[in-house]
């Protein structure tokens, strides 16, 4: 749990597995953070992240269903958010 004076982070979850997203959501909510959105693909990230008003985006360590080339092409747009 966070200290009472600490501001909750607004977190956007990116992972292609629903169970992983659910686990991260529960973990962040337990720590009193705000989950402001989720995405299961890079296309969904590009559609949803801008409107989510996120402080940070938590992505999977290994995006097995996403090509490295696609990630590199979009990294500049996502860079301010990625953890």
Residue, then its C-alpha position, 0 to 999 in steps of 0.5 A: x500500500x502507498x503512503x497516504x500523501x502519495x498520489x495514485x498513478x494512472x496506469x494503462x496496461x498493455x498485454x495480449x493475454x487477458x489473464x495477465x491484464x487481469x492480474x496486473x489490474x488487481x495488483x495495481x488496484x490493490x496498491x491504490x493506483x488507477x487503471x485507466x485503460x487496457x489494450x491487447x494489441x498495438x493497434x488498440x494501444x494507438x487507439x486508446x492510449x491518447x484518451x486514457x490520460x495515463x501517467x504510465x503504460x505497463x507493457x509485457x516484457x515479451x510481446x510475442x504476438x507483436x513484431x519487433x518492427x511494428x514496436x520500433x515504428x510505434x515506439x516514438x509515439x508510445x515513448x512518453x508512456x512506456x514503463 
